[in-house]
Amino acid sequence: MNFIRRKSFMLMALSIVMLFVLAACGGASQTTDGTDKSGQSAQSEQSDQSQPGKPTHLNVALFWLGSNLDPAEEWNGWTLTRAAIGETLVQFDENMKLVPKIADTWDRIDEKTWHFHIRDGVTFHNGNKVTAEAVKTSIERSLELNERGQSTLPIASMTAEGQDLTIKTTEPYASLLGNIAEPLFVIVDTTADTSKFSSEPIATGPFMVTSYTPDQEIQVKKYDGYWGGAADLDTMTLKYIKDDSTRALALQSGEIDVASNVGRSNLALFQDKNQYTIDEIPSLRTQFVWFNLKNPTLSDPEVRRAISYGIDRDMYANTLVGGQGAKGPFTSALPFGYDQISGYSYEPEKAKQLLDEAGYKDTDGDGIREKDGERISLQLILNTAYESDSIVAAAMQSQLKEIGIQLEMTSYEDLTDHQKSGNFDLALTSINTGITGDPQYILDFYFKTGAEWNVGGYSNKKLDAVINQLHSEFDVEKRYALAAEAQQMILDDAAYLFVTYTPINIVSKSTVQGATMYPIDFYLLDRNIKVNQ
């Protein structure tokens, strides 16, 4: 495992992510010569590829599959980038550095104008050339089909000429480069039959889809025309195994060769380095709880603060699920003001005091507090498949009972509909809060008034104003200061319950090479994945 080494890389690289972005201003550009994430030229590797022989195949377990394979719909683009089927203009490497992909250079012309040069020699899986016009129509399709498109990329206009793409935004938008790396903007061939993209997208990655069974698996083969050089591996089966323990058992039995996000309790099964390789790193994921503020009890900030003081985050991380106790939305590996904010420690006596002052007393001696004859009984919803969520939810239930709050738990295979409909009191899940290498995206989507994923109904106009300042502030340090200010407002309101920063892993058989975990977990595989025969 490369835990310490890669955490140090992340800390160093993340601190210069925005500098990397903004350095393009004034004519500076970012270039690449086709190097892969290891820094080795992909073209030079072609001479080292294995000699023709028995076709090689891998079985890979995915913990999430999405509704279909059309990257413009919902969050399906994450499946395409994890499976090395689709690519964006730029992407983050394993050290959280923005690197070229379909675009090989870019410049920020002014606060509203960006220029991208589309790499020569890139073709879609059907052999069609990737031009600036092809990229333009692909991005336009995502903006049209996905409700989060315009808020992710507020584009006023795009012009294409040859391999040159110019994007103008509706406002100064400092986080554009990181946002355009989001898999929603996987580049596809819109001249193909897009009605088939739900099962057979035409993208640009090193692997192309040969068959797709909804909710079960994807079959892919290497794309011989891949611009970075054809992969060594011939074919893969990507199986959807949502349950953590089931994935571990499938790997142990030999049904699969590679599994991501193996549950913490099962990692002990794979400690034999002669048989398995474990790559576990600190992730950018934050496990947290939405409070539904429409609930009269939870609309009281003192109750929310009491709950925040009533759980032992450090114990959960150190003893139960690994990682680190959470303070705010962003992990300590992100330079977004973690050291400048004050969160909630485990203080059950203070929690009890707050509930007393809010008028909640246990008058009948059953251990659960009441107010105006109503007991504090709250419903927490969570995902059945995630071991860490189930473990933490059980611990929370026990600890909140100690301060007089009854917590009932309901598990679902998919929380989305229940979250969006407001059918919950508390909702536990985890999100990757560093997916664009910048704080703006997450603050916009989860905490701003009326935001798509502000499903608890939280609203603070002063917070909205701070978040809006991020759109036009290009100075890196000032952006991080604004992010810290925004986080402290959220914490002061106890608007959400931040629980742990979770580690992530990928476990593979020792015969597999190139299975490397990325901090941003919408990457998983690339052209380097292969198996020794």
Disulfide bonds with the S-S distance in Angstrom:
none
